[in-house]
């Protein structure tokens, strides 16, 4: 009986220690590795994205002769990481604790041609990037078609053709809106919705604006507050939405319908 009591006491203390550690929180760890075509001997760069969308350089990763690289990361809270092959070519990752992330793809066009596994959040970021890439291709095709028509058709025929390309553009705009709206609904509470709400459209535009899409911004905030309220990314976004809400109310009071409010 004495041995049993001692064993139970040890088990209780072990469980108590674990519970205390979880309650206090602590460093989260993840590993990252991958192999990229054409990356032999080349260097990758990894940055942590701060809540205000700043980039904090962390490390440079030299690929071996097979294009393989690896990295071990530590974070105090779930956050985003940029993995760069160049200044403008990068992918965004969203690791979670104890995840082992595996990436494959192409060094030159990594943002267009990569796959990721082992990380739910990072796979969601891939989904977002894939939607953006597909929309960009469609828009580029529309623009190329319109330029060809303008150069080769008379004025009347071009006007009719231009109306057709405009209708295709509007349909693509609606499709990408619905796609990202559904993404936000399906992944409510995930930090990946922060990237979905800020998704670009046609390079210089956005999928969502505070007017007339403010309820979408509120939907993202509600999900994050329910799921990861204490995360600094959530807190920063909460400030953004509250500021936009105030600006929206002021605009309505001044009777300025149709004014676009961009949440920055």
BAZALUM-458899 format. One line per field, with one value per residue: x, y, z of N, C-alpha, C in turn; residue in three letters; residue number from 0. Coordinates in steps of 0.2 Angstrom, whole numbers. Example, Ala and Ser with C-alpha at 12.3 -4.5 7.8 and 13.67 -1.06 7.14 Angstrom:
BEGIN
n_px: c(66:64) $
n_py: c(-28:-11) $
n_pz: c(39:35) $
ca_px: c(62:68) $
ca_py: c(-22:-5) $
ca_pz: c(39:36) $
c_px: c(66:64) $
c_py: c(-16:0) $
c_pz: c(39:39) $
type: c(ALA:SER) $
seq: c(0:1) $
# end
This chain:
BEGIN
n_px: c(4:10:19:10:4:15:18:6:7:18:14:3:10:18:8:3:14:15:3:4:14:8:-2:5:12:24:39:36:40:46:50:58:60:65:66:71:70:84:91:103:117:113:105:93:82:75:61:53:36:30:17:13:15:28:45:56:72:78:87:99:98:108:107:110:119:109:99:93:87:86:78:77:64:59:46:37:23:10:14:18:29:41:48:61:67:72:72:59:53:44:37:23:23:14:17:14:15:26:26:31:37:37:43:42:47:51:66:67:54:47:35:25:26:25:24:17:18:13:9:-5:-9:1:-3:-15:-11:-4:-16:-22:-12:-12:-25:-24:-13:-20:-30:-22:-17:-28:-32:-21:-22:-34:-30:-20:-28:-37:-28:-23:-35:-37:-27:-29:-43:-56:-64:-77:-79:-69:-75:-86:-79:-72:-82:-85:-73:-73:-84:-79:-69:-76:-84:-73:-69:-80:-80:-67:-70:-81:-74:-64:-72:-79:-67:-64:-75:-74:-62:-63:-57:-43:-27:-24:-34:-32:-23:-31:-41:-34:-31:-24:-31:-30:-17:-15:-27:-39:-47:-57:-64:-67:-78:-89:-88:-88:-93:-87:-74:-77:-81:-69:-62:-71:-70:-56:-55:-62:-55:-40:-37:-27:-16:-4:-5:-19:-23:-17:-24:-37:-36:-35:-47:-56:-52:-55:-69:-73:-69:-78:-90:-89:-89:-101:-109:-106:-112:-107:-109:-102:-89:-73:-65:-50:-43:-29) $
n_py: c(-6:6:8:10:22:31:30:35:48:52:52:61:73:74:76:88:97:97:102:115:120:120:130:141:143:144:142:138:126:121:112:114:109:105:102:110:112:116:123:120:123:136:150:152:163:167:174:182:187:201:207:220:218:219:214:202:198:181:170:163:150:138:128:111:101:94:102:103:109:114:119:124:131:143:150:162:163:158:162:171:166:171:163:166:165:175:193:196:184:173:163:161:155:146:140:128:123:110:105:97:103:101:106:107:111:124:133:145:150:149:154:151:138:127:115:110:102:94:104:112:126:131:125:130:143:141:137:150:157:150:153:166:166:159:168:179:174:173:186:192:185:190:204:203:198:209:219:213:213:227:231:225:226:235:251:249:235:232:239:231:219:223:225:212:206:214:209:196:199:205:194:186:193:192:179:177:184:177:165:168:173:161:154:161:159:145:143:149:157:154:160:162:168:181:184:181:190:201:199:202:209:209:215:229:231:226:211:213:227:239:246:240:229:227:219:207:209:210:197:190:195:191:177:175:181:172:161:163:174:180:181:191:195:194:204:215:216:218:231:237:235:241:254:256:254:265:275:272:275:288:293:289:297:309:308:302:292:277:279:273:263:258:246:248) $
n_pz: c(0:4:-7:-17:-14:-15:-28:-34:-29:-36:-49:-48:-45:-57:-67:-62:-64:-77:-81:-75:-83:-96:-93:-90:-102:-115:-124:-141:-153:-169:-184:-200:-216:-233:-251:-266:-283:-293:-283:-278:-268:-266:-257:-245:-236:-220:-212:-198:-197:-190:-179:-184:-197:-201:-205:-198:-199:-198:-201:-213:-225:-232:-246:-249:-261:-267:-266:-254:-238:-221:-205:-188:-178:-166:-156:-147:-148:-159:-176:-192:-205:-217:-231:-241:-258:-265:-266:-270:-272:-263:-250:-238:-222:-209:-195:-182:-164:-162:-175:-190:-204:-222:-237:-255:-271:-283:-285:-292:-295:-283:-276:-285:-288:-277:-264:-248:-233:-217:-209:-204:-203:-212:-224:-226:-229:-241:-249:-250:-257:-269:-274:-276:-286:-296:-299:-304:-315:-323:-324:-331:-343:-348:-349:-359:-370:-372:-376:-388:-395:-396:-404:-416:-420:-427:-421:-418:-417:-408:-396:-394:-391:-380:-370:-368:-363:-351:-344:-342:-333:-322:-318:-314:-303:-295:-292:-285:-274:-268:-266:-256:-246:-243:-238:-227:-219:-218:-211:-199:-185:-187:-189:-202:-208:-207:-218:-228:-227:-231:-244:-260:-276:-293:-292:-289:-282:-269:-262:-252:-245:-232:-233:-245:-236:-222:-213:-215:-211:-197:-195:-196:-185:-175:-175:-172:-159:-152:-153:-153:-144:-136:-144:-151:-165:-166:-157:-163:-175:-170:-165:-177:-183:-174:-176:-189:-188:-181:-190:-200:-194:-193:-206:-210:-202:-208:-219:-232:-243:-250:-249:-248:-236:-231:-221:-212) $
ca_px: c(0:14:22:5:3:20:17:1:9:23:10:0:15:20:3:2:19:13:-3:7:18:4:-5:10:14:31:42:34:45:44:55:56:64:63:70:69:73:88:93:110:122:110:104:86:81:69:60:47:32:28:9:11:17:35:49:62:76:80:93:100:99:111:105:116:120:103:94:89:88:82:78:73:62:56:42:33:16:10:15:19:36:42:54:63:73:75:68:52:50:44:31:22:21:10:18:11:19:28:25:37:35:41:42:45:45:56:69:66:47:44:28:20:27:28:19:19:14:15:7:-12:-9:5:-7:-20:-7:-3:-22:-23:-8:-14:-31:-21:-10:-25:-33:-17:-16:-34:-32:-16:-25:-39:-27:-17:-33:-39:-23:-23:-41:-37:-22:-31:-50:-58:-66:-84:-78:-65:-79:-90:-74:-70:-87:-84:-67:-75:-88:-75:-65:-81:-85:-67:-69:-85:-77:-62:-73:-84:-69:-61:-77:-79:-61:-64:-80:-72:-56:-64:-52:-37:-23:-23:-40:-29:-21:-37:-45:-30:-29:-25:-34:-27:-11:-16:-33:-40:-54:-61:-64:-71:-85:-95:-87:-85:-95:-82:-68:-79:-82:-63:-61:-75:-67:-49:-56:-65:-50:-33:-38:-21:-11:-2:-8:-26:-23:-16:-30:-43:-35:-36:-54:-59:-50:-59:-76:-73:-69:-84:-96:-88:-90:-109:-112:-105:-116:-102:-110:-98:-82:-69:-61:-45:-40:-22) $
ca_py: c(0:12:9:12:29:34:30:39:54:54:53:67:79:75:79:95:100:97:107:122:122:122:136:147:144:143:142:134:124:118:111:115:106:105:102:114:111:122:126:117:128:143:152:155:168:166:180:181:193:204:209:225:216:220:208:202:193:176:166:161:143:136:122:107:99:91:107:102:114:113:124:123:137:143:156:163:162:156:168:169:166:172:160:169:163:181:199:196:177:170:160:162:149:147:134:128:119:103:103:96:106:99:110:105:116:126:139:152:152:145:156:149:131:124:111:110:97:94:110:114:133:133:122:135:149:138:138:157:159:147:157:173:165:158:175:183:171:174:193:193:183:195:210:201:197:215:222:211:216:234:232:222:227:242:254:246:228:232:241:225:214:225:223:205:205:217:205:191:202:206:187:183:197:189:172:177:186:171:160:170:173:154:152:164:155:138:142:153:156:153:166:162:172:188:185:180:197:206:196:207:207:213:218:236:232:221:208:216:234:240:248:238:222:228:213:201:210:208:190:187:197:187:170:176:182:166:155:165:181:183:181:198:196:196:210:221:216:221:238:239:235:246:261:256:255:272:279:271:278:296:294:288:303:315:307:301:286:275:281:267:264:253:244:247) $
ca_pz: c(0:4:-13:-22:-13:-17:-36:-36:-28:-41:-55:-47:-46:-64:-70:-60:-67:-84:-81:-74:-89:-101:-91:-91:-109:-116:-131:-146:-158:-175:-189:-207:-221:-240:-257:-271:-289:-295:-277:-276:-266:-266:-251:-243:-230:-217:-208:-194:-198:-184:-180:-188:-204:-202:-206:-193:-201:-193:-203:-220:-225:-238:-248:-251:-268:-269:-265:-248:-233:-215:-200:-182:-176:-159:-156:-141:-150:-167:-180:-199:-207:-224:-233:-247:-262:-268:-263:-272:-272:-256:-248:-231:-218:-202:-191:-175:-160:-163:-182:-195:-211:-227:-243:-261:-276:-288:-282:-296:-295:-277:-275:-290:-289:-271:-260:-241:-229:-210:-205:-206:-205:-218:-230:-228:-233:-248:-252:-251:-262:-275:-276:-279:-292:-302:-301:-307:-322:-327:-326:-336:-350:-350:-351:-365:-375:-373:-379:-394:-398:-397:-409:-422:-422:-428:-415:-416:-415:-401:-391:-392:-388:-373:-366:-366:-358:-345:-341:-339:-327:-317:-316:-310:-297:-290:-290:-280:-268:-265:-264:-250:-241:-240:-235:-220:-215:-217:-207:-194:-179:-189:-191:-209:-211:-208:-224:-233:-227:-235:-251:-266:-282:-299:-290:-285:-278:-264:-262:-247:-242:-226:-237:-242:-234:-216:-209:-216:-206:-191:-195:-195:-178:-170:-175:-169:-152:-149:-154:-151:-142:-133:-149:-153:-171:-165:-154:-167:-179:-166:-165:-184:-185:-170:-179:-195:-186:-179:-196:-204:-191:-194:-213:-211:-199:-212:-225:-237:-245:-256:-247:-247:-230:-231:-215:-212) $
c_px: c(4:17:17:4:9:20:12:3:14:19:6:4:17:14:2:8:18:8:-1:11:14:0:-1:12:21:33:38:39:42:50:53:62:61:68:67:73:78:91:100:115:119:107:96:87:75:68:53:43:29:20:8:14:24:39:55:66:79:87:93:101:102:109:111:115:113:97:90:91:84:83:74:71:59:52:38:25:16:10:17:27:36:48:55:68:76:71:61:49:50:37:30:20:18:11:14:16:20:27:31:35:39:38:45:43:51:59:67:59:44:37:23:20:30:22:22:15:17:13:0:-12:-5:1:-12:-17:-6:-10:-23:-19:-10:-20:-28:-17:-15:-28:-29:-17:-22:-34:-27:-18:-30:-36:-23:-22:-36:-34:-22:-29:-40:-32:-24:-38:-51:-62:-73:-83:-74:-70:-83:-85:-72:-75:-87:-79:-69:-79:-85:-72:-70:-83:-79:-67:-74:-83:-72:-65:-77:-79:-66:-66:-78:-73:-62:-69:-78:-66:-57:-60:-45:-33:-23:-29:-37:-26:-26:-41:-41:-28:-30:-29:-32:-21:-12:-22:-34:-47:-59:-59:-68:-78:-85:-94:-85:-87:-90:-76:-71:-80:-75:-61:-64:-72:-60:-50:-59:-59:-43:-33:-32:-16:-10:-5:-16:-27:-22:-21:-36:-42:-37:-43:-58:-58:-55:-67:-77:-74:-75:-90:-95:-91:-98:-112:-111:-108:-112:-103:-105:-91:-79:-65:-56:-42:-33:-19) $
c_py: c(6:13:12:20:33:35:35:47:57:56:60:73:80:78:87:99:102:103:114:124:124:129:142:148:143:143:137:132:120:117:112:112:106:104:105:112:117:125:124:123:135:144:155:159:167:172:179:188:195:206:215:225:218:214:208:196:188:173:165:154:141:129:118:105:96:96:107:107:112:119:122:130:137:150:156:162:161:163:166:170:167:168:162:165:170:187:198:189:174:166:161:156:151:141:134:123:112:101:102:98:104:103:107:110:118:133:145:154:148:147:153:141:128:120:111:105:97:100:113:121:135:130:127:141:147:139:145:159:156:150:163:171:163:164:179:181:173:182:195:190:188:201:209:201:204:219:220:213:223:236:230:223:234:244:250:239:228:234:235:220:216:224:216:203:208:212:199:193:203:199:184:187:194:182:172:180:181:166:162:171:166:152:155:160:148:137:148:152:155:159:167:167:179:189:184:187:202:204:202:204:212:217:224:236:226:217:211:223:235:243:245:231:222:222:207:202:209:201:187:189:192:180:170:177:176:160:157:172:184:184:188:200:198:202:216:222:219:228:241:240:240:253:262:257:262:277:278:275:286:297:293:295:309:314:307:294:284:276:274:268:257:252:243:246) $
c_pz: c(0:-3:-18:-20:-15:-25:-38:-35:-33:-47:-54:-48:-53:-68:-68:-63:-74:-85:-80:-80:-94:-99:-92:-98:-109:-123:-135:-151:-164:-180:-196:-211:-228:-245:-263:-277:-291:-289:-275:-274:-265:-259:-250:-237:-227:-212:-204:-196:-191:-185:-184:-195:-206:-202:-202:-196:-196:-195:-210:-220:-232:-240:-250:-258:-271:-268:-259:-242:-227:-210:-194:-179:-169:-159:-150:-142:-157:-171:-187:-200:-215:-226:-240:-251:-265:-264:-264:-272:-265:-255:-240:-228:-211:-198:-184:-171:-162:-171:-186:-202:-216:-234:-249:-266:-281:-285:-286:-295:-289:-276:-279:-290:-282:-268:-253:-238:-222:-206:-208:-208:-211:-225:-231:-231:-240:-252:-254:-257:-269:-278:-279:-285:-298:-304:-305:-314:-326:-329:-331:-343:-352:-353:-358:-371:-377:-377:-387:-398:-400:-403:-416:-424:-423:-422:-413:-413:-408:-395:-389:-388:-381:-368:-364:-361:-351:-341:-338:-333:-321:-314:-312:-303:-292:-288:-285:-274:-264:-262:-257:-245:-238:-236:-228:-216:-213:-212:-201:-187:-181:-191:-198:-212:-211:-215:-229:-233:-231:-242:-256:-272:-288:-297:-286:-281:-272:-265:-258:-245:-236:-228:-244:-238:-226:-211:-210:-212:-199:-190:-193:-188:-173:-169:-171:-161:-149:-149:-151:-149:-139:-138:-151:-160:-171:-162:-158:-172:-176:-166:-172:-185:-181:-173:-185:-194:-184:-185:-200:-201:-192:-201:-214:-208:-204:-219:-232:-240:-251:-254:-245:-241:-230:-224:-215:-206) $
type: c(UNK:UNK:UNK:UNK:UNK:UNK:UNK:UNK:UNK:UNK:UNK:UNK:UNK:UNK:UNK:UNK:UNK:UNK:UNK:UNK:UNK:UNK:UNK:UNK:UNK:UNK:UNK:UNK:UNK:UNK:UNK:UNK:UNK:UNK:UNK:UNK:UNK:UNK:UNK:UNK:UNK:UNK:UNK:UNK:UNK:UNK:UNK:UNK:UNK:UNK:UNK:UNK:UNK:UNK:UNK:UNK:UNK:UNK:UNK:UNK:UNK:UNK:UNK:UNK:UNK:UNK:UNK:UNK:UNK:UNK:UNK:UNK:UNK:UNK:UNK:UNK:UNK:UNK:UNK:UNK:UNK:UNK:UNK:UNK:UNK:UNK:UNK:UNK:UNK:UNK:UNK:UNK:UNK:UNK:UNK:UNK:UNK:UNK:UNK:UNK:UNK:UNK:UNK:UNK:UNK:UNK:UNK:UNK:UNK:UNK:UNK:UNK:UNK:UNK:UNK:UNK:UNK:UNK:UNK:UNK:UNK:UNK:UNK:UNK:UNK:UNK:UNK:UNK:UNK:UNK:UNK:UNK:UNK:UNK:UNK:UNK:UNK:UNK:UNK:UNK:UNK:UNK:UNK:UNK:UNK:UNK:UNK:UNK:UNK:UNK:UNK:UNK:UNK:UNK:UNK:UNK:UNK:UNK:UNK:UNK:UNK:UNK:UNK:UNK:UNK:UNK:UNK:UNK:UNK:UNK:UNK:UNK:UNK:UNK:UNK:UNK:UNK:UNK:UNK:UNK:UNK:UNK:UNK:UNK:UNK:UNK:UNK:UNK:UNK:UNK:UNK:UNK:UNK:UNK:UNK:UNK:UNK:UNK:UNK:UNK:UNK:UNK:UNK:UNK:UNK:UNK:UNK:UNK:UNK:UNK:UNK:UNK:UNK:UNK:UNK:UNK:UNK:UNK:UNK:UNK:UNK:UNK:UNK:UNK:UNK:UNK:UNK:UNK:UNK:UNK:UNK:UNK:UNK:UNK:UNK:UNK:UNK:UNK:UNK:UNK:UNK:UNK:UNK:UNK:UNK:UNK:UNK:UNK:UNK:UNK:UNK:UNK:UNK:UNK:UNK:UNK:UNK:UNK:UNK:UNK:UNK:UNK:UNK:UNK) $
seq: c(0:1:2:3:4:5:6:7:8:9:10:11:12:13:14:15:16:17:18:19:20:21:22:23:24:25:26:27:28:29:30:31:32:33:34:35:36:37:38:39:40:41:42:43:44:45:46:47:48:49:50:51:52:53:54:55:56:57:58:59:60:61:62:63:64:65:66:67:68:69:70:71:72:73:74:75:76:77:78:79:80:81:82:83:84:85:86:87:88:89:90:91:92:93:94:95:96:97:98:99:100:101:102:103:104:105:106:107:108:109:110:111:112:113:114:115:116:117:118:119:120:121:122:123:124:125:126:127:128:129:130:131:132:133:134:135:136:137:138:139:140:141:142:143:144:145:146:147:148:149:150:151:152:153:154:155:156:157:158:159:160:161:162:163:164:165:166:167:168:169:170:171:172:173:174:175:176:177:178:179:180:181:182:183:184:185:186:187:188:189:190:191:192:193:194:195:196:197:198:199:200:201:202:203:204:205:206:207:208:209:210:211:212:213:214:215:216:217:218:219:220:221:222:223:224:225:226:227:228:229:230:231:232:233:234:235:236:237:238:239:240:241:242:243:244:245:246:247:248:249:250:251:252:253:254:255:256:257:258:259:260:261:262:263) $
# end
